[in-house]
Amino acid sequence: MRKTKVPFVELAPAKINLALHVLGRRHGGFHELDSIVAFAGIADRLTFETAPDWHLEISGPFAAGLCSSPDNLVLKAARGFEQAFGQAARYHITLEKNLPIASGIGGGSADAAATLRALDSLSARAAPPRELAGLAATLGADVPVCLVGRSCRMRGAGERIDVLETLAPMPAVLINPRREVATAQVFAKLALKPGETAFAGLEEGADPASCRNDLAAPAMAIEPLIADVLAALNETSGLRFARMSGSGATCFGIFASPEAAQEAAQRISSAHPQWWIASTIIG
């Protein structure tokens, strides 16, 4: 029997799509993707304390945009884990929401995955990995890769995940213009019909700098500020490349050094104090 002390803390790091190629749309409606996913050093923080029943408390700089109703992904993950694996204890979960909402960095998915990891650690017996991944897939397309929590190549509708052992840590700056962008609207703007093919997939071993995000154009049509964020990043020194993550509106820049990233973050913060900006490490 495993023994894990409470309060128990689990981090939910930001998911970054270093590349996101849209290959087409399946007849069932899902889009076929080919993506390089990595995780940043900035994260939401979940704390678990034993309680008579499940309860979710939300704090942090982005708490105002969320509610603790039963359809919150954290509570759905907790109850799903309890039903699937016979979790004996229940917990008061405090979610410190540090990541912007609906921003293309997997905040809700990362929180759900962190909940599954935490409950697995707190359980007397570890859940079978394949069954845990299956539960993650029922919660959202990005939850399985967030459950892995390591640099991966993600394909299909998020179900094919291969860990990338050789992706080195990268100094980065994340920027969100504090505008929410709905993923469904971005894919709808892409306007692919079921069965239609779109763009080419990733080349094996490709440098992320040479790749792209096929959702950038439709996202910018919905939220033009994304183009301003990318322009601000592209004007900085020491930048290797800049790109939008996921369906937006968060963008990232990869820099030659941590110092260059920090300098860029400070410079852009001075020019755009209303934006959310974080210097971090991705990978």
Sequence and secondary structure as in RCSB ss.txt:
>XXXX:A:sequence
MRKTKVPFVELAPAKINLALHVLGRRHGGFHELDSIVAFAGIADRLTFETAPDWHLEISGPFAAGLCSSPDNLVL
KAARGFEQAFGQAARYHITLEKNLPIASGIGGGSADAAATLRALDSLSARAAPPRELAGLAATLGADVPVCLVGR
SCRMRGAGERIDVLETLAPMPAVLINPRREVATAQVFAKLALKPGETAFAGLEEGADPASCRNDLAAPAMAIEPL
IADVLAALNETSGLRFARMSGSGATCFGIFASPEAAQEAAQRISSAHPQWWIASTIIG
>XXXX:A:secstr
     SSEEEEEEEEEEEEEEEEEE TTS EEEEEEEEEEEEEEEEEEEEESS EEEEESTTGGG   STTSHHH
HHHHHHHHHH    EEEEEEE  S SSSSS HHHHHHHHHHHHHHHHSSS   HHHHHHHHHHH TTHHHHHH S
 EEEEETTTEEEE TT   EEEEEEE S    HHHHHHHHT  TT B S    TT  GGG  BTTHHHHHHH TH
HHHHHHHHHTSTTEEEEEE TTSS EEEEESSHHHHHHHHHHHHHH TTSEEEEEEE 
